[in-house]
Amino acid sequence: MTSPVPKKKVTGKTRSLVVFIDKIIYGIACHWLAVFNIGIGLYVLLPMIVAPTLMYVGAMGPAKVIHTIYSPLCHQMASRSFFLYGEQYAYPRELAGTALKPIEVYMPDIPEFSSASIDPAEWVTFLMPARQFLGNAEMGYKMALCERDIAIYGAIFIFGLIYALLRNRIHFKSIPIWVFFLLGMGPITLDGFSQLLSQYGTAAEALSFLNRIFLLRESPPLFRTLTGFLFGFFLAWMAYPRVADGMEETAGDLERKLVRIGELEPRTPVNS
């Protein structure tokens, strides 16, 4: 029987690099919630506040950079986005049926919409202009993420703050996945797909059968926000307690390793 080959001891620069990486991972595992909250907070703050504020003060270049960075992640349609510093907080399509002045009222005076139709069935001509329009002095300036995405990431951030404040007082148990699918994914899926399929039904004759099932519709801003918030909040509630368990295990393993090799002082037990 062949005896196992002994592991070669790691020394020198290689050891220093391994220890350095282990300490970084250990630090993240110990403070993962702060890392998540700061990261998600910045992620939602840039498109929500920074981008429209930069445009408001005339710094169009940096604002456009933010919009460009977020453009692969969101449709950024003006009719489905919040605005700051203008007449209204949003400019939905007339089809949405809200008390807000619809974007169709403003379209004739907006260069980006010169080739777009106000007919909601002609949404293909509306899509790119609505994406390209960033705002103006009258309407205000568009956030770089749509209403639903702002609500999703905002809800994750809010849950993260609640979790940070209460997790040492309350035992947060991860919600079952069926609760997430029912209360988190259910509303956003029904709203999103019924709207999407209703609009696909107008795109080509071959798809017109969809409009016999899904009447052409456009979700109002508050409904987009509500469904996005539910998705983000329940997603975080399902995920964060599980992440906490995994990070606690990782931190424990790395702490024992770093203490064993003399790279970390053992924590002093707290007397009860």
N, C-alpha and C positions, 0 to 999 in steps of 0.2 A: 504494500500500500504506500503510495507516494505521500510524503509529509507535505503539508501546506507551505507555500513559499511565504516567508515573513514579509510583512509590509515594509517598504522602504520609508525610513523616517524623513519627513519633509523638513528641510532646513533652509537657512539663508533667506534670499529674496522671495523664494517661492513660499516659504512659511509666512513671511511678513504679509505677502499679498493675500494668502488664504485667510489669515487672521483678520486682516483689514476688511475683506469681503464679509466674513462671518460677523464682524462687529456691526457693519452696516445693516445686514439682514436682521441681526439681533435688535438693533435700535428701531428698525421699522416694525418688527414684530411686537416690540414693547409699546410702540406709539402709533400703531397702524391707524387708529381712529382719527388722531390728529392729522396724519398724513392724508387720509381719505377726505376729511372735512375741508382741509385747506385746498387740496387739489380740486375737489368738486366745486367748492366755493369760488375759486378763481375761474374754473371752467365756465360757470354760469354767469359770473360777474362781468367778464369781458364782453360777451355778446349782449347782455341785458342792459348794462349801465355804461360801460366804457365806450363801446362802439357808437351808440347814438349821441353820447355826450361829446365825443370828439368831433362828430359831424356838426353838432350844434355850435361848437366854438370855432368851427372853420377848419379843423385839422382833418381834411378829407382823406389824405394819404394814409395815415395810420389806421383810420377807420376802415378804409377799403381793404387794408391788409388783414384786419380781423375778419371782415366778411369773407375774404378769399380763403382764409384758413378754415373757417367753419362751413364753407360752401359744399364740400364733399359729404358733409354730415347731415345736411338739412336742405329741404327744397327752398327755404327762405322766401316764400311767396309773400308779397306785400299784403294780400288780402287775408293771410293767415298768420300774420305777425303782429306783435305789439309795437307801438310807436311811442316815443317820448318827445316832449317839447312842442307838441302840435295841438290842433283843434280837438282831436279825439285820441283815445288810447288804442284804437284799432279801426280798420277800414274794411270790413268784410264785404263779400259779394252781396248784392241785393237779394239773391236767392236765399241767403241765410235768415232773412226775416227778422232782423234786430231793429232796435230803435236808433241805432247808429246810422249816420249818413254813409251810404255805401260807396265803395271805391269807384263805381261807375260814374258817379257825379263828378269826380275829379279827373277821370281818365282823359277827356278831351284836351286838358291843359297840361298833360304830362307827356313830354317827348318820347319817353320809353314806350308808351302805350299807343303810339301813332298808328301802328299796324294791327292793334289788338281789337277784337270784337267785344262789344258789351253783352252779346248773347251768351248766356252761361253754357249753352250747348256747344259753343265754339271755344271751349276751354283750351284747346291746343294752341290757338293764337294768343291766348292770355298768359300761358305758363311762363315763357321766357321773359317777357316784359315785367311781369310781377316779380320775378326773381331778380331782375337787374335793377329795378327801382329801389333806391335807398332812402328816399324821402326828400322833403324840401321844407322851406321856412313855414309854409302854411300848414302842412299836414304833420310836420315833425319828422323824426328820423327813426328808421326801422331798426329793431333789434336784429342781431345777426343769427339768431335761432328763432324758429317759429313758436307760436303760442304753446303748442303741445310739448315741444322739447324744453322750453323754458320751465314749464310746469313739472315735467318729469325730473329734470336735474335739480330744480328748486325743491321738490318734495324729498329727493334723496338727501339733499343738504339739510333740510329741516329735520328729517328723521335722525340724521347723524348728530345734530346738535341735541335733540331730545335724548338720544342714546348716550351721548357723552355726559349729560347732566344727571341721568337717572339710573344708569346701569349698575352703580355701586349701591343703590337703594332698592332697586326693583330687579328681579330676575327676568330678563327678557328672553322669552322662548321663541325660537324661530317658528313662524306660522307654517302650517302644512302647505304643501305645494298646491293642493286643490283649492285652498283659500286664495292663494295668489292668482290662480287661473280664473277663479270665479269673480273675485272682487277687483283684482288688479288688471288682468288681461281681458276679462270679459267685456267691460264697457268700451275700452279703447279699440278692441278688435271689431266689435259690432259697429261702432261709429266710423272707424277708419275704412273698413272694407265695404260697408254699405255705401258710403260716399264715393269711394274709389270705383266700385263696380257700376254705380249709377252714372258716373262720368265716362267710363269706358264704353257704356252703352251708346253714347253719342259719337264716339270716335270713328266708327266704321259700321257699314250696313250689316256686316257679318256678326257684329256684337250687339245689334239693336235689341235682341231678345233679352238682354240684361235689364233694359228699362221696363220690361213687363214684370220684372221681379223687384227691381230697385228703382224707385222713382228718383229722377234727377234731384239732388239735394246738396246743400252746403252747410256744414256744421257752424254754428255761431261761436264766437271767441270763448265765451264762458264755458260752453260745453267741451270745447277742445281742452281748455285749461283744467276742468274737472277730471276728465278721463285721463289726461296726462298725469295729474297729481296723484290720482288713485294708483296708477301703474307704478310710478316712481316710489311712492310711500310703501306700498305693499311689497315691491321688489326689495327695497332696503330692509324691511322688517323680516322678510324671508332669509335674506343673505347675511346681514350683519352679525346675528348671533352665531351663525355657522363660521363666518370668517373669524370671529373672536375666539372660538374654540380652536381653530386651526393655528391661529397666531400664538395663542397661549402655549400650545404644544411645541411649536417651533421655537419660541423664546425659551421654554424650559430646556429643550434639547441643547440649544446653543449655549445657554448659560452654564449648564453642567460641563460642556466641552471646554468653554473658555476658562472656567474656574479650574478645571483639571490641569490645563496647560499653563496656568499662572498668568493668564491675560485678563482676568476679571476677578475683582474682589467678591467673595461670597456675601450675599445679602444677610444682614443681621436679622434673626427672627424677632418678630414683634411679640412681646409678652402680653397675654390677654388679661 
